[in-house]
Amino acid sequence: DYLEAYRRHVNPGLHRIYRSLGMNELDVVRAQGTKLHLRGGRVITDFTSAGGILNLGHNHPRIVAAERRCLDNQVVDALKIAPHRLQAALAENLARLLPGPLGTAFFAVSGAEANEAAMKLCERAQPGRTRFITTEGGYHGKTHGALSVTRSEDFADGFLVGLPADAVTTVPYGNAGAVETALMGGDGEVIAMILEPVQGQGLLVPPAGYVADVVRICHDHGALVIADEVKVGLGRLGSLFGFQRDGAVPDVVTISKALGGGRRAMAAMVTSEELFVRAYGVGRKAALHSTTFGGLGASCAIAIEALNVIVDDRLSERAAELGAFVREQLDELAARHGSIVRGIRGVGLFQGIHFDFTPVSSALRKRKQLAGLKGSLDSLCMVAIVRALVDDHDIVAGFSSSDPDILQVLPPLVVTRDELAAFVDAIDVILTRGLRKVVADFAVKNLKELM
């Protein structure tokens, strides 16, 4: 069967994790909007958005229609011998949505690729400079170069990362003063700083004005700023791009995930024409950095339609409105369950419930049958919550392995108020039942799998 094929030929470790989460039972036969339709008729509400890919939900009708038009019209996908009309159209659309002078785009197929392109562009544009600044808890991808500036979890363990360790300085997130200190400590050495307007792993929201302060401070020292909007961009935070919440204008913006409309692998690095020409000129080095599948015709057409839907349906405004609604609900939840909920993080339709699993973990640690448990008890507590959501409430939600005490609220931007309220009610039911009992029941039931 397909599950055994996945275990044997795709990823045995991930197969085991899915099984413990109860996700192996989700035999999805079709998906639409926020709903996953399973074989047998069961319907699950998706609160993961596939990690940020599905801002428009699954199989948005306008995205499906755009893809179908490309097939019906035999749109050229791969064209390497001449300018591609659809690349030009997508780049112009992005330029219209971004503040000036951000108007020159390079296309790729993933956020990590876009971030690598941004880093290479900055390196070329800043000859003689040798260091990047990144932030604690920052996540920018898992390819070698992007991994060099990723500080979330232990993703770099066992790898020879692309940049030497002394070429990257790490500063606390949300602390503009620390950025200035790092720049003054090696004035003239820093190429650029890369940061997320809101951190995609820990859902940390910086103080108001932080991104604008970082841009100003970096520019005062001749350093550039890369805004990584891969996960939080395109409406998720209640503004089209996260950096716009501060009125800031970075030198480079990276975009991916939702740019593909939930149907295509699509990414973009957008910068100014001046910076792009400074890096690559207009001659033989213009294609010094390239990627095989970046900017395929149908992918560009679908990305254009994704932008159209976001603007036409006012999804940024919708995320702000619904984000305020669910935040009020979540704050009330936190007040009711203060012994187990530390607080609520995030903004817009990217929020998280920050749990305090200490009391439950301490009690479970005394159980002899759990003595050989693999992994942390905090992770076990979160897995039990996720499993209860799926099994008892037909909702799938996720968490980051780097922050296993934060349950992410990451629905498609087409989610309804009723669906948001049902999610909060489900968490309330689980916590009212008693988290210690929920976790203990899950652990005993899945003891063999967990050991």
Secondary structure, DSSP 8 states (H G I E B T S, - for coil): -HHHHHHHHT-HHHHHHHHHHTGGG--EEEEEBTEEEETTS-EEEE-SHHHHT-TT-BT-HHHHHHHHHHHHTT------SS--HHHHHHHHHHHHHS-TTEEEEEEESSHHHHHHHHHHHHHHHSTT--EEEEETT----SSHHHHHT--STTTTTT---SS-GGGEEEE-TT-HHHHHHHHHHTTTTEEEEEE-SS-TTT-----TTHHHHHHHHHHHTT-EEEEE-TTTTTTTTSSSSGGGGGT---SEEEE-GGGGTTTS--EEEEEEHHHHHHHH-SSTTTTSS--TTTT-HHHHHHHHHHHHHHHHTTHHHHHHHHHHHHHHHHHHHHHHTTTTEEEEEEETTEEEEEE--HHHHHHHHT-GGGTT--S-HHHHHHHHHHHHHHHHH-EE-EEETTEEEEEEE---TT--HHHHHHHHHHHHHHHHH-HHHHHHHHHHHTHHHH-
